[in-house]
Amino acid sequence: MDIFGKFSKKSERGEKTWADAKTYFSQRYDLLKLEFLEKSTQLLSVVFSMLIIIVCALVVLIYLSSAIIHWLTLAMNAAWAYTIICLVFVAIIVFVFSKKDTLFVKPLIRKFSRIMYKDEVETVEAENVVKDVQDEYAAQEGGPNEQ
């Protein structure tokens, strides 16, 4: 019986297992880096697109306000024209601040969560659709939702 042969086979298996583990963890690390790169790229594209939309909207608002001011100065005094435009801007600011959660925060959080937690969000949305269908069916039947 060759005792040294058994130990050398075990050490070879241990080295192979260690090499396989190192390969697995390095590939897992590379996968995590690629997923991080993909998600960060998607997040940055959302942020940059929002910035571009905001800048374009501001440019349109500036040109539109100058056109309205020009039109109003022909119809009335220039001071009243600038006052009216100022009041319109104040109304827009108040509206945006009062609706900022529904206009900006919730859609951005929803978009970011879909990017960061894609699989979990799809599962939750599918469960919500099933629940909505069950609720509609229960409402059509006229009875409570029994589960």
C-alpha positions, -999 to +999 in steps of 0.1 A: +000+000+000+014+033-011+006+059+016+026+087+000+005+082-032-027+088-013-014+121+002-001+133-032-035+127-048-053+146-020-029+175-023-033+176-061-071+176-056-067+204-030-046+224-054-071+219-082-100+229-059-081+260-048-073+269-085-110+264-094-121+286-064-097+313-075-110+311-110-146+312-098-140+342-075-121+362-102-149+355-127-175+365-101-155+397-094-153+405-132-191+399-135-198+423-106-176+449-122-194+446-155-228+448-137-217+479-119-204+494-151-237+487-168-259+501-140-237+532-135-238+539-172-276+536-172-279+559-142-255+585-158-275+584-190-307+591-171-291+620-152-275+635-184-308+631-203-326+649-175-300+677-176-304+681-213-342+682-210-339+708-183-315+730-202-337+728-234-368+736-214-351+766-199-340+779-233-375+775-247-389+792-216-365+821-220-373+826-257-410+822-251-410+847-222-391+872-243-416+868-272-445+872-248-429+903-232-424+918-267-461+911-276-473+925-242-452+957-246-470+963-278-504+959-261-496+977-228-469+993-208-435+975-206-436+975-168-469+957-168-455+932-193-425+924-172-447+922-141-471+897-157-442+875-169-427+876-134-459+865-119-462+837-144-427+825-134-436+827-097-467+806-104-446+781-123-421+779-095-448+774-069-464+747-090-432+729-095-422+730-058-457+718-048-456+689-073-419+681-071-425+646-056-449+635-083-431+653-111-394+645-103-387+624-072-410+595-076-403+589-113-366+592-108-367+568-078-388+544-099-364+546-128-333+542-106-348+512-087-356+496-121-320+500-131-304+489-098-328+462-088-341+450-122-350+414-112-366+423-079-387+451-094-400+428-122-410+402-096-429+428-075-446+443-105-457+408-116-471+401-082-490+435-083-505+427-116-517+393-103-532+410-072-549+437-094-564+410-116-577+391-085-591+423-071-609+431-104-623+396-105-635+398-069-651+432-077-670+417-107-682+388-086-694+413-060-679+393-031-648+399-010-614+387-022-610+353-006-575+337-006 
